[in-house]
Amino acid sequence: EAAEKGGYDSYMMKEIYEQPNALTNTLIGRLHDDTGEVNLDINLDPKSFKRISIIACGTAFYAGMVGEYLIEQLARIPVDIDVASEYRYRDPLVSENTLAIVMSQSGETIDTLEALREAKKFGAKTLGIINAKGSSMTREVDDTLYIHAGPEIGVASTKAYTSMVSAMLMLALWLGRARGTLAEAEGRELLHAARELPRLVEESLTPERIENVKRIAAKYADAKDFLFLGRGVNSPTAYEGALKLKEISYIHAEAYAAGEMKHGPIALIDENMPVVVVATESKLLEKTISNVQEVRARKGKVIAILTDGDTENARHADDVIYVPRTHEMVSPVVNAVAMQLLAIFIADKLGKDVDKPRNLAKAVTVE
Ligand code: G6P
């Protein structure tokens, strides 16, 4: 087993470090810098959909949430998103003009599989964003966009998440280009930014950055509760960060869209509440920083995820995790890595076995 972990303490850590490779495999051959083309080999007519429904569970659901933002922004198609256990029982509105996208690392999660069957029953076209080759879902969808992240053993998903988000980015680009909603120049800029992802994630894992996150993890590992905040395309990053932390450290963590904090969670903030804020470069950064100030005014401790070089906003935070600069639409991939590292180093500090989190299974195939 030690050999299989490739010198890392856990599969989860190994898989975190595999992300530059996994992302290369997700992106390879699909994005063409010279022509600006996106070639996903999907046998569905991108102009035929009036609506998209994204369906998934767990981490895949948060990757889907990023997809919702990206597709609506770039392709201007209305998107709804559901956890599969809700979708399958809620008598959803589906027609032949609906594209139902199921997202799943394993391709076997029972709720997602049943939700797929429900969508098909009402005539939806279906697409899978899936990691496991030949899995049940891949046999039942009209087409699959494989993420090619390679086998994922760690129960808490890492590389499958960043690869799924990248696949969603490519899908949004493909839809936007085909439907004429995405200007050529913007399309090329995003395409280029996506191609940089393996390098940026590699850069997120340098020893200096790792040491910094370890130090922060040790400082806050005794906290009983955490709050995670983010906005826009990075609000799902906050949700995913909270999920990672609770799955492997058993610390209670909640996530909110930053603007919603004042409608409830702000009541929880005191000097014992660390708040992780995704505050990388964005059109809404100023608004996020004003949320940070609200946290600090109530003596909350702020751990800010900031873009490299942003010393200006660092003064509002108790601790900073810097991440490489990238396009806002692509940043959820880079920012997710910071979340994974924070969670795994807190769990390590607490002596938890991150590969065998209590009560959790890698794939939930029975009800
Ligand atoms: C389980 C795992 C999660 C995973 C979820 C969905 O709950 O513990 O890590 O995100 O299932 O799995 P899927 O294979 O459908 O992506």
Boltz pocket constraint, residues with backbone or C-beta under 6 A from the ligand:
constraints:
  - pocket:
      binder: B
      contacts: [[A, 57], [A, 58], [A, 59], [A, 60], [A, 103], [A, 104], [A, 105], [A, 106], [A, 107], [A, 108], [A, 109], [A, 112], [A, 155], [A, 156], [A, 157], [A, 360], [A, 361], [A, 362], [A, 363], [A, 364]]
      max_distance: 6.0
